[in-house]
Amino acid sequence: MRAQWGDHVSYSQERFNIAYLRHGPLRIENLIGSVKRWAVDVFTSNRRLSSQKRAKNLTGVETLQKQAQRGSTKEIQQGKIIEWLWHLKKKGLGENSIYIYGQRIQQLAKQCNVLDPEAVKETIAMAEYSATTKAYDVIVYSEFLKWLKVEWEPPIYKRERKIPFIPTEAELNELIAATGPKTSTFLRLLKETGMRRGEAERLRWVDFDFERRIVRVNNPEKGSNARILPISNKLIGMLQTFQRRKERVFSSSIHNVFYRQKKRIAKKLGNPRVLEISLHTFRHFKGTMLYHQTHDPIHVQRVLGHRDIKSTMLYIQIEESLFQSGEDEFHTATAATVKDTCKLIEAGFEYVTEISGTKIFRKRK
C-alpha cells in the first residue's frame, strides 16, 4: 500500500506508522520531513511490518469488542489510530483536517480506551471543556467508529458559536511591524487577503503575479472556492526581498514562529489584547472590515471563498455590533493624479466621490 504525497515521493503505510508513532499527531508535512531525516537508519531495518504486529491489529467488530472489554493495549489503539489517519489521507481529506482529527483522537486516547465507545462517551461527558469542543469530539470519534464499522449512540452537544475577537487595525499593524521579516510578510498577506493560514502556507511562487498584483488561492481549505485576490505594492516589495530557494513561499512552521513572537510582543507593547490575536483573527478582521466598507455580503463571500452565504453572515453580525453608533470617524484625502490615487488606495483609503476633477477618499480612523 503506497501513496503519493505533496512532494511526489511515494510513502508506504509502514513509513506513515513509524513517523506517527515517533512524532505524534504532527502535520502531515512535518511527518514527511521527519521521515526523510531518519529514513536511512530506520526504514532500512523496518521495510515491512512483521506478521506478528499485523496479527495484533484488530480485525472485525467481534474482536474489537473483546479487546475493548479486557482493556486494549496502547499499542493496539495507536495502531488503529494510525491506520484511520492513513485512511483519511487516502480519501483526500486536507492535511489540516487530518492534523486536527489526530489531535482530538489522541487527546481522547490519553484519557480512555478509544476502542470502547462507552468509555469515550463517559470521558467526553466528564470533560471540563466547552460544549462546542465536545460536539466536535463526537464528530471526530463518530468518523473513527464508522471506519471501524462499529455502531454507537452518539451523545448530543449543542455547538455554541462565539463571536470572535476583532482587534483594531492599529493593533494588527503594531503586531505586524514588531515581527521578523518573513513573519511580518506572512501576516500582511493574511490581513490584505483574508485567506486562511493553511491556504497561505501552501502558496507557491507561481501563484503570485507581481505585474498584475494578484495572488491565486488554488488550494482552498474547508471546501472553500478557489479565488484570485489583489495584493498591494507594499506586500509585493516585501515578497521580493525573499530568496526563492523552494517552490513554496512560506515554511509550514511559520505559525509556530508567530505564536512564540506574539507573547514577547504583547509584553513589549504592554497590550494584553495582542495575546487574543490568532492567525485566523486576520481573516475575521478582513471579513468584518470588508463588509463595513461595501455592505455587500456577496462580495465578502467571494473574497473569503465561502461556498455557503451563511458562513458570511457572521461578519454582518460583527460589523453591526462594532459600528452600532453610526457615527464613524474618517481621515479624508484628495488625489488629482493617477499616482496619488494609487498611493491612497494602497494606504487603505476608499474612493467616495469627485468634485471639480479632484477625487475624494476616506479611511476609517
Steps between C-alpha positions, in 0.01 A plus 500: 500500500664821383389854428634818343528786745548871434864481397429216252698250708340163559443399863376167626259462789788359701694825467193695601456275805860535613500877457173543684596280793832676535380857463134500602219688322715742307397656171535267206765729347705472818459124495642493150798706613554273797485195278770637273734591785532153642405287199839330471539369855134415565333401177779267388434276798124551503390464140198292583295455812558155640222246475488489881422872526244474223332214690459727802290746303128475563300342217123494514246627746501193726876509552481874562236462769688218672817706507307797637346291780832377635683827439687543175860598515619843402689342213181361346321833545786690338508252214132552429531878525786499252313277257197730523703814434663327205149415375402869526812594306412260219145637491647842423419675827702819543821489702376753755185293554704183545721685748199617704333158487825345620526749785147436625513120479840496671366722778222248558747210486700657784197487728323178402490199270382638165397149395229507768220740393343511846832599658540777242144620559568523875832678445341764278213549747741555792732733309512862613530658157218673308195337343633605160821303552301203628280513191809500281647203690177310437529573126863386489438186704192414292719506188751275674230247594350518152836391361516220761144399401383531860166658585436724798239743624681835491427750776349832395684824574384832361775692326524856627641742247687775679557848362869516405736764635549789256800724579543851369698550181763686702550195722544274197745742342703524822516122519607467136767767539647332809553158339791381287519555121344171390237493772398861435463423128286197582280703736459782251392248237233367738383851583472608136339186362314336789622157393537222754835412653520166320412660167780753543751235607435303180558794267769451237694769323310425178176594678612863518474738205692810603429680174123469540527524881298187570537166677318178415360283779495161328511285814194621693413343833173380653333456162540868413519636147828571324542871441723780370571783746666841461819586688672833560829630367626510858439127542661430163807694608523293818467174304768602252758515779466122548740254343312246290673188626187285509180464302289617791526855628452435872609224735229279648638585846460877465189492719709365789744788456210745514359364824842511666555860389149608599558449873816708492332774296197521731731552795710755313196701387335468840180394327348168620243519218777394262492156663144459372615533139532171315583449135131446430429840659638662184230322298229614740634856480501494119146366479365752751670806351424397142131479580518832684654664194268346241188372680501235229488148652537336157830683444623395846399142422705502177810646664495254791409207275192392696281249315208574732385857560411395857872500584521861384207616715725488808683809378177692456421430865847607612494817289161603636626450856829685454354798315156533656539872579489594132732792572811371328803726486722516194824642376447670164741558214491623142672390181539684172726253318507126437817471709338671799191283461706181505684611812175567686348167399814314612478685833149365555295801387173445315360717223196712593429753225654752261465878521635734231737234369638415845433153639398479867609200709439395857646253750355402834692628803 
